[in-house]
Amino acid sequence: MKKQVLYRIFFYVLGLLILALGLTLNTKTGLGVSPIISVSYSVHQIFTLNFGDTTMFLYCVFVLVQHLAGRKIALLSGMAA
């Protein structure tokens, strides 16, 4: 069971890295940015941080917020029952 969890985490992080690479290449070639990465692109421009790292960090923040919101919803639905 633990091995399966490690595989899932590995492939999830690998997917995030590939996504960040694709977005970085899309921006560097001048094709523009999508609305979801406009936040990381703005942070990259303002603070002159690495765009790929900024995208990866903000995606991790989005996942964490989604996880916490899901737990809160689960707790609230459990209280209502």
PyMOL commands that set and color helices and strands:
alter all, ss='L'
color gray80, all
select helices_A, chain A and resi 2-28+35-47+51-80
alter helices_A, ss='H'
color red, helices_A
deselect
rebuild
show_as cartoon
